[in-house]
């Protein structure tokens, strides 16, 4: 298949590289897959129609991408190029996956089917990869920490509730109030992180468990619902910032 303007392409970014670094583009037509709701159907004897029970979650979904590859300079064999591409994409954890046609949104995905190239001539080849993706996409402007301005509400423009990460620098007993709910943090030494998505409380590193210092209402973590969200903090602190994790269903 020769490269021409009649065929449309898209690029993607994962980790530290763009697909263009390896001469890789996604071939159109390209359709993003969508997650399904996790629902259990229970058959009741003597009752027609199953009872549906929503499990309050969405399932991961599989995304296959058909690729066009043009061998970049410096590669003398297709096998060497395929090895470098798979070394880039293969990992043991989720990574953010950006598509050029959805610039402000990122999937969280990991590779389940590596690339096997099918050369068509000395310069061009085709192939495909398959990703396992989380059901929610993250908005790029919610993936970095921002300072909390307690005099102003934090506005969630999405229809989905966000699960933020809070970072507090302070000492002693601190109370974080989010939308009228109080989250107590006791005997803090210097800093603490509250990760609502992972439901985890830690110190400097993710594996430093600080849950014993926290008392949360009904053991729930703070969230940002659609619209205005009020955040206040009380105690001896010097910094309060948040990573919003704005999200939508894929």
Secondary structure, 3 states (H helix, E strand, C coil): CCCCCCCCEECEEECCEEHHHHCEEEECCCCCCCCCEEEEEECCCCCCCCEEEEEEEECCEEEEEEEEEECCCCCCCHHHHHHHHHHHHCCCCCEEEEECCCCCEEEEEEEEECCCCEECCCCEEEEEEEEEECCEEEEHHHCCCEECCCCCCEEECCCCCECCEEEEEEEEEEEEEECCEEEEEEEECCEEEEECCCCEEECCCCCCECHHHEEEHHHCCCCECCEEECEEEEEEEEEEEEECCCEEEC
